[in-house]
Each structure stands twice: as C-alpha cells, then as structure tokens.
Amino acid sequence: MLEVFYDSQSFFQLKDLEKLGPKKGVISQSVKDVVQSLVDDDLVFKDKIGTSVYFWSLPSRAGNQLRQVRAKLESDYAISKKRESELEGKLESSKEGREDSNERQAALIELNTVEKKHKELQEEINKYADNDPAVYEAMKDATKVAHESVNRWTDNIFALQKWCSKKFPEARDKLEELYKEVGISEDFDYVE
C-alpha cells in the first residue's frame, strides 16, 4: 500500500485508495484498515481539510524517520558501551582487597560463625516474644478497644429494642420471640 503513495507522491482520499489498493494486491474491503494501521505506525499521514480527509506519504519522510531511529539507536548503543566500561571498572576496583588469602578465609569463617550465633539468638528472642512487654501492652490496648466495642453494640441493641417497642407496641410478644431466636435472651447485658 505504501507503494501507491511513494510511486505517485500525491495526496489521496480514502475512496481513491480503495480503487488503487486492489491494483497493488490489497483487498478493497481491507484498504481502510491497512491505511489506518499505516497512519498508526506514522508511515502515512492524514489530515482533515474541510469535510475531506486526505492521506499522503513521501519517500523522503520515511527516510528521515529511519535516519532518526538509527541515530537514536546509535546514541543508545554508545551510552550502553559507556555504562559497560564503567561497570567493568567498578568490578575491577571491587576485586581489589578481596584477593583470596588466609586472612580473608579466616574472616569469612568468623563472619559465618557470628551470623549463625545471631540467628540462634534471634530464634531465642522469638520464643519469648509472648512475654514481651510491648506485645503485652498492645494486647491490653486491643482488649480495651474490644470491650468498648462490645458495650457500644450492646447499647445499640438496647436502643433498637426500645425503638421497636415504642413503634410497634401491639407486637411486643412477637418481638420478644424474635429476640430469643437471634440469641438475645433476658440475661443479655453489658460486659464488665
């Protein structure tokens, strides 16, 4: 389809392209989709002038796009090469002082021993976490919040019962049965 634009180096409307497309091997029903995909890929340009929509593409424009892409890729490649050389330099500098020696081996063994000891001590601390004063205080605070919440909901239930009794005085017996069904017995009261 691009050949239609490059050969004539002219402007076309969609109906013109639908006539020229089959000559280039594009089915006339799919010309619109093909042209739209070329527009989406920035290979063909479209512009609305008045009530008409015109499509065009010039070979020089495609060449410019390719040159821009190439320049960007070359720039990215140069940056990557520079980054690679920097990383190689850092790798070499980090190897200095890490040469394999008896002192280094001894230090590594000592490090492993200390890490194992630290892990054992951490596990022992975790065993006694239940007796931690901070955990105990947090549980105490959570219990207080739960206690207040239970009493608040109990208060809400009493308020609802009172409202129902005032609103429907004739259904008092049925309401009492309903309360018993949902678990609100006569000994239902605030938690102390």
N, C-alpha and C positions, 0 to 999 in steps of 0.2 A: 504494500500500500504506500510505503514511503517513496517508492519509485515514481508514483504518479506525481507527487509533489516535486521531487528532485528533477524529473525529466522536464516538466513544464515550467518550473519555478514561478508558479502563478498562485492565485487565490481561488478557492473553491467553496461552494455551498454544499451542504450535505447531499442534496439531490443530484448535483454534478458528480460527486464522489460515488454515489450509488450506481451511476451509469458507467463510470470508469473502472470501478472495482472489479467487476467480472472479467474485464479485459486483462487484468493482472492476476487473475486466479482467486479472487476473493468473492465469496457468495454474496449476492446483493443484499440478502437479509441480515448478514453479519457485518456489513460495511460500517454501520453506525457504531457497533460495539468495538470494532477494530480501531476506528478513528478515535473513539473515546479513550481507549487504552493507550494509544499513541499520545494523545493530549495529556493523559495522566503521567506518562513517562517523560514528558517535556520534549518529545521528538516532533510533535506537531503543535502549532499554536492556534488558538481560536479566539475570535473577538466578535462581539455583537455590535453591528453598525446599523442603527435604526431598528428595523424589525428582522433583519437578516443576520445570520451567523456565518462568518467566514473562517475557513481553515487554511493554513499555509505552513510550509516548512521549506527552508532553504538549505542547500548542502553546506554553505559556509557556516551557518548556525550550528549544525551538527558537528562540524569540525572544531569550532570554538568550544563547544561543550566537551568534546573528547580531550582537547588540549587542557582545559580547566581540570578535568578529572585526573589527567595524567600528572599535572603539576601538583595537585593535592596529594596524590599517591606518592610522588617522589618526595614531597615535603614530609609526609608521614614516615616514609622509609628512612629519611635522613634523621628524623627525631628518634626513631626506634633504634637506629645504629648508634646514635649518641648515647641513648639510655643504656644500651647493651654494654658499651665500653665503660660507662660509669659503674654499672653493676659489677662488671668483671674487676674493675679497680677496687671496689668495696670488698669483693670476695677475696682478692689477694691480700688486702690490708687486714681483713678479719682473720686470715690464716696466720698472720704474724702473732707470735706469742702463744700459739696453740700447737706448736710442734710437739710431737709425741716424745715425752721424756719420762723419767722415773718420777720426778716431782709432780708432773701432771697426772700420771696414773694414780699416784698416792692421793692427790687432791680429789680426783674423781671418785675413788673408793670411799674417802671420808665424806664426800658430798652424798653419795648413795646411802651411807650409814646414817647420816644426820636426817635425810629425807625419810628413811624408814622409821627412825625414832619419832620424828614429828608426826608421821601418820599414826603410829601406835598411840601417842599422847592425844591426838585429835579424836581417835576412836574412844579412848577412855573418857574424854570430856563429854562426848556424845552420850555415853552410858549414863552419866549423871545429869543430863540435860533436864530431866524431870524435876530435879531438886534445885534447879537454877532459880534464884530469887526473882529475876526479871520475868521468867516464864510463869512463876507463881503469881506475881503481881498482874500479869496480863490475863491469867485465868480468873483472878479475883475480879478484875475490872469487867471481864466478859460476863461473869456470873451476875454482877450487879446490873449490867445492862439487860441481861435476860430476865432477871427478876422484875425490873421496872416494866419491861415489855409485857410480861405475863399479867401483871396487875393492871396495866393500861388496857389490855384486851378484855380482861375480866370486867373492868369498868365499862367498856364499850358494850359488852354483852348485857350487863345490868341496865344500861341506858336503853338498849334496844328492847329488852323485855318490858320496861316501864312504858316506852312509847307504844308498843303493841297492845299492852293492857289498856292504855288510855284510848287508843284509836279504835280498838275492837273489844269493848267490854263484854259483849254478848258471847264472844268466842274464847272466853278465859279457860274453860276446861280443855278445849281443843289445843290451845296454845301450850297448856301445861303438858299435854300428851306429846306435842311436838318437841318441846324442850327435852323431855325424857328420851325420846327417840334419838335425838342428836347428841345425847350424853350430858345434858345439863340437868343434874339431879338437885334435890333440895339442899344437899350439903355443899353445893358449889359455892366457893368463896375465894377471897383474896389469898395469895400466897404470902406467908410471913417469913 
